[in-house]
Amino acid sequence: MHDSGKGNVVHILFVCYGNACRSQMAEAIASRMGDGRVRAYSAGTHPLGEIAQDTRAVLREKGISLAGHRSKGLKDVPVAKMDIVVNMGLAVKFRPPAEFKGRLVQWHVPDPYLLDQGFFRDVCSLIESEVRKLLAGLGRETAQSKAEP
C-alpha cells in the first residue's frame, strides 16, 4: 500500500470532526486530482451521520458528485494502513493508532458547518489548494526515491 516510487497508489485519509464538510471535500477533490495515483478516504472523529447539503452544493459547482458517499467515523476506515493521514484542523483531536507507519500532516482549515455557502466555497478553494500542494509533493517524493540508489 505504501508508495515505494514504483507507481503504487498512495492511500490518504482526511480527518475532520463530523465528516460532513471538510474531509468529504478533501476526499472528493483528492480522488479527482489524484488521477489514479491516489486512493482517498475521509472520516470524522465524531461523525455527524450525514453530509452537509452545502458541501454537496459547492462540490457540484466544481462538477464533483458525492453520490454514494456517507459520513463515516474512524472505525469505518483502515487508519493504520494509510500512507498519509491529514488532520484538517487544530480543533480536530486525532491521534493515529500505534501501528500507523505513514505520515501525519496537519492542515489549518476552518470548519464551515452551519455557516453560509460563501464560506463553504472559500473553504473548498482552500482545500483544493492544499490538496494540489500535497499531491505535487507526492510527485517530488516519487522522483527523489527513483533517483536514490
C-alpha positions in Angstrom: 0.0 0.0 0.0 2.8 2.4 0.7 4.2 4.5 -2.2 7.6 2.9 -3.0 8.2 5.1 -6.0 7.2 2.3 -8.3 3.8 3.7 -9.3 1.9 2.3 -6.4 -1.3 4.0 -5.3 -0.9 6.3 -2.3 -3.7 5.9 0.4 -4.6 9.2 2.0 -7.1 9.7 4.8 -8.6 13.1 5.6 -9.9 13.5 9.1 -12.2 16.3 10.4 -14.7 16.5 13.2 -18.0 15.4 11.7 -17.1 14.0 8.3 -19.8 16.3 6.9 -17.8 19.1 5.3 -14.0 19.5 5.1 -12.9 15.9 4.9 -15.6 15.0 2.4 -14.4 17.9 0.2 -10.8 16.8 0.5 -11.6 13.1 -0.3 -13.6 14.1 -3.4 -11.0 16.6 -4.6 -8.0 14.3 -4.0 -9.8 11.5 -5.8 -10.3 13.7 -8.8 -6.9 15.4 -8.8 -5.0 12.2 -7.9 -5.6 10.8 -11.4 -5.4 7.2 -10.3 -2.3 7.7 -8.2 -4.3 8.3 -5.0 -7.0 6.4 -3.1 -8.6 9.0 -0.9 -10.7 8.3 2.2 -12.4 10.5 4.8 -13.6 10.1 8.4 -14.7 12.1 11.3 -13.7 11.9 15.0 -17.4 12.5 15.8 -19.3 11.6 12.6 -22.4 13.6 12.1 -24.1 10.8 10.1 -24.9 13.0 7.1 -23.1 15.2 4.6 -24.0 18.9 4.7 -26.0 20.0 1.8 -23.7 23.0 1.2 -20.8 20.5 0.9 -22.6 18.7 -1.8 -23.6 22.0 -3.5 -20.1 23.5 -3.6 -18.6 20.3 -5.0 -21.4 20.0 -7.5 -20.4 23.5 -8.7 -17.0 22.0 -9.5 -18.5 19.1 -11.3 -17.9 16.6 -8.4 -20.6 14.4 -7.1 -20.8 12.9 -3.7 -23.3 10.2 -4.8 -22.5 7.1 -2.8 -20.6 8.9 -0.1 -21.7 8.8 3.6 -20.5 10.3 6.8 -18.1 7.9 8.5 -16.1 7.5 11.7 -12.5 6.4 12.2 -13.6 2.9 12.9 -15.0 2.7 9.4 -11.6 3.1 7.6 -8.3 1.3 7.9 -6.4 4.1 9.5 -3.3 2.1 10.3 -2.8 1.1 6.7 -2.8 4.7 5.4 0.3 6.2 3.8 -0.8 9.7 4.8 -3.3 11.0 7.3 -4.3 14.6 7.0 -5.7 16.3 10.2 -8.0 19.0 8.7 -7.9 21.5 11.7 -6.4 22.2 15.1 -9.7 21.6 16.8 -9.7 18.0 15.4 -8.3 15.8 18.2 -6.9 12.8 16.4 -4.0 10.6 17.2 -3.3 7.8 14.8 -3.0 4.2 16.2 0.4 2.9 17.2 0.5 0.6 14.2 0.2 3.6 11.8 3.6 4.0 10.0 2.6 6.7 7.5 3.0 10.4 7.6 0.7 12.7 9.6 0.0 16.1 8.1 -1.6 19.0 9.9 -3.8 21.5 8.0 -5.5 24.6 9.3 -8.8 24.5 7.5 -11.7 26.3 9.2 -14.9 24.3 9.7 -17.7 25.7 7.6 -20.5 23.7 9.2 -23.6 25.8 9.8 -22.1 28.8 8.0 -23.1 30.4 4.7 -22.5 28.9 1.3 -19.9 31.6 0.5 -17.8 30.4 3.4 -18.2 26.8 2.2 -16.9 27.9 -1.2 -13.9 29.6 0.5 -13.1 26.5 2.5 -13.5 24.3 -0.6 -11.0 26.6 -2.5 -8.5 26.4 0.4 -8.8 22.6 0.5 -8.3 22.4 -3.3 -5.1 24.4 -2.9 -3.9 22.2 -0.1 -4.7 19.0 -1.9 -2.8 20.3 -5.0 0.3 21.0 -2.9 0.1 17.6 -1.2 -0.2 15.8 -4.5 2.6 17.8 -6.0 4.8 16.8 -3.0 4.0 13.2 -3.8 5.3 13.6 -7.2 8.6 15.1 -5.9 8.9 12.3 -3.3 8.4 9.7 -6.0 11.0 11.4 -8.2 13.5 11.5 -5.3 13.0 7.9 -4.4 13.6 6.9 -8.1 16.9 9.0 -8.1 18.2 7.4 -4.9 20.4 4.3 -5.4 
